Amino acid sequence: NGPGVPLDREIVVNGKKFTVRDLLEQAKWDVYDGMEATWTLMGTSVYLKPMDRWMAKDGTEWSIERILANEVKENLNESACGGTHRMYGVGSAVINYMNEGGELKGAWQSAYDKVHDTIRRAREFQQPDGGFSTMFFERSANSPDIALRINTTGHTIPMGEPGSSWYYEVPSLGAEISDGSGGSRTANENDARMYPYRRLMISSESCIMY
């Protein structure tokens, strides 16, 4: 169906105006072997044709297929958010490729197989109540901690009203978060708890305040 956001859509960063096209070109320029290219794969597979090629700043030729081949080799159990975002990127690329009439071979076939294997694992490890495993695609697992169970969905959960002094975000387990000193670290179980120390949830009709 094509991208929902046009390439000429304006974005502003620190007062400077750019476009989505600028963001895409920067992502293409910055790609290199060994990086987590999930987000680059998501963007290029939507805005480029499957067979498009380009030169990155490392001086080598890149394509969606090359990024895909690298992503498929990665261990999902060691990936951020249990590999959920990585598989979204892989799945999106395969769907767009097939919609263009692409033949499943090479990296495309490997990606297609991995998508279906991951779906199989998700179903195999799904819990009796319909929830997904708290160990994602690695093995079946459950927890009495509802915050942990919700956070294994792989999404950051906003708490409070954005822009207010009492707004904060709860990261998903395994997500990259600030370490408080300018760097980053991986969110652990304590970081991912929705209500640390069993705090009381206070809400209004329009938002969760605390």
Secondary structure, DSSP 8 states (H G I E B T S, - for coil): ---SS-TT-EEEETTEEEEHHHHHHHHHHH--TTS--HHHHHHHHHHS-TT-EEE-TTS-EEEHHHHHHHHHHS-GGGSGGGGHHHHHHHHHHHHHHHHTT----THHHHHHHHHHHHHHHHHHH--TTS---TTTTSS----S-HHHHHHTT---EEES-TTSTT-EEE--TT-EEE-SSS-EEE--TTTT-SSGGG----B-SS-B--
